[in-house]
Amino acid sequence: MSNKISEERKKEIIEGFYELSKKNGLENTSIAKIGKHLDMPPSLVMHYFPTKEILISNLISYILDQYLKIYEPVLKELETKHYADPHTFVDKLFSRDWNLLFDDGVFYSCFSLIFRNSRIKAEYRLLHEKLRESLKAILDQDENLREKDTALLSEQIFVVVEGAYYYLSMIDNEEVYNRKLEVFKSQVYDLLRKYEVQHL
């Protein structure tokens, strides 16, 4: 019972940290402010997360849990079919649902720390590896991709997706955004078609 309470309290603190970071910026969010926001003494926050570095490390795990939800519609489709419709698949990868799942500002604020903090760098590397592994697991269930190098395909897809999100986040014009988005989508469609015809 105590372990369950402890896990629930940790989750509450991480979510509070995220909400404050989203509102005020990661750099302006302290353990004291988290305690005030959650109406708990800072010492209790520090009991679970002694340093802000540990808090950020756990926030990165929270990012991963949120981001993995983007695959849920594709996984549901695979339950009834033996392949993922490329349109469902690509639309979800490039959907703005990512932004609903997790705030870009918090994501990139955390990401910037990889250049000065080896622990956070390792956490981000694991996050990206897990996203690729999860995508590979989906591709492995597609009968059109049997015996194909799905590890390489997932890597290539994520290079396009991650580059697209970084670049598109700087574009405010909706028409330009959508036009460039279609270009990036077509690159992934091309990759999928290339792998589907290999070795036939």
N, C-alpha and C positions, 0 to 999 in steps of 0.2 A: 504493500500500500504506500509506504514512504517513498519507494522508487518512482511510483506513478505520480505522486505529488511533486517530487523533485523534477521529473521530466516535464510536467505541465508548467511548473514555475520557470524552468529554463526556456521553454517555448514562449511563455508570456514575456520574458525579458528580451529575447531575441526579436520578437514581433514589435515590442515597444521601441527597441533600438532602431529597427527598420523604419517605423513610422516617424520617429523624431528625425532620423537621418534624411528621410524623404522631405520632410517639412523644412528643416533648418540646415541641412548639409551634414555629411559625415564628420567633417572636421570640427563642427560646432556642437557635436553631441557627446556629452561626457557621461560618466557613470552617475554622477550626482544628478544630472538632468534626467537620466533614465529613471532613477529612483523617484524623483519628484513627479514625473509623468505617470508612473505606475502606482504612485502613492505607497511606496515601500522605502525603507531606509537604504541608503547607498551601501551600507555594510552587507545587506542581504544580497544585493546585486553582485557585490564583490565575493560573496561566499560561493556563488556559482561561477562567476567569471572574474577572477582576480585582476585581470588587466584588460585594457581596451583591445589589445592585440588578440586575446583569446575570444573576446566578443566578436571581433571582425571575422576571425576564423570560423566561428559558428554561424555567423551571418552568411558566409559564402556557402556553407552547407545548406542553409535555408534557401539561398538563391537556386541551388541545384534542384532541391525538392520542388520549388515553384516551376522552374523551367521544364522539368520532366513532364509536367501536366500538358505541355503542348502536344505531346505524342498521343494523348488519350483517344482523340477521335480516330486516329489511324489504327490504333490497337483494337478499337471496337470494330472497325471495318474488317480487320484481319480475323476476327472471331467468326464472321459469317462468310468470308471469302478466303481464297488462298493467295491473294495478292492485294496490294494497296493501290487504289486508284491514284495515278500520278497527280491528278488535280487536287485531290484531298491532301495528299502528302505534301506537295509543293506549296499549296495555299497555306497550310498550317505552319510550315517552316518560315514562310515570309509574312505571316499574319502579324498584325499589330497586337494580337493577344499577348505576345511576349511582354509588351509594355504594361498590360493589365496585370500580368503575373508578377512582374517586378519592375521597379522604377529604374530607368536607364541612368539617371543621375547618381543613384546610390551604387549601381553596378560599376560604373566607370570610376567613381571615387574610390571604391575598394580596389579596383583593378590597378589604378595608378600607384598603389602601394607596393606592387610587385617589384618595382625598380629599387626599393630601399629595404624590403623586408622579405627575407628568404622563406619564412614560414608561410606568409600570405601568397608568395609566388608558387610555392608547392601546392597550396590549397586550390589556387586558380587552375593550375595544371591538372589536378585531379578532377576538378569540375568539368573542364573541357574534355578530358579523356572519358569521363562518365557519359557526357552528352553524346560523344561519338560512339561509344560502346552501345548505348541504348538505341541509337539510330541504326547501327550495324545489326542489332538483334531484330529490328523491324524489317530491315532489308533481307535478312536471312529467311524470313517467313514468306517472302514473295517468290512464288514459283517461277517467275520470269527471270529471277536472278540466281537460281540455283547454280552452285559451283562457280560463281563469279567472285571476284575479289571485293567483297562487300566492305572490308576494312578500309581499303583504299578509296572506294566509292564514297563511304561516309566521310572520310577525311576531305576529299575533294569537294563534297557538298558543303561541308562546314566552312571551308575556306571561302566559298562564295557567300554563304549566309552571314558569316561574321563580318566579312569585308563590306557587305551590303548594308548591314545595320550600322556599322561605324560611319559609313559615308552618308547614308540616308538620314541619320540623326541630325545632320547639319543643313538639311534642305527644308525650308518652310513652305515653299510654293507647292500646293497640292498636285497641280498638273504635272510639274517637273518630277515630283516624288513618284507619282504613279507611273510615269513614263519610264523612269529609271528602274523602278521596281519590276516592271515587265521584262526589262533587259536581263536583270539578274535571275528572274524566274526561268527565262528561256535558257540560260546557261545550265541550270540544274536539269531542265527537261532534256537538254542535249546530252548531258552526262548519263542520265537514266537510259536514254535511247541507245547510246553507245554501248553500255554494259549489257543491255538486253539482247543486242545483236551479236555480241562477241561469242565466238566458239559455236555458232549455229551451223 
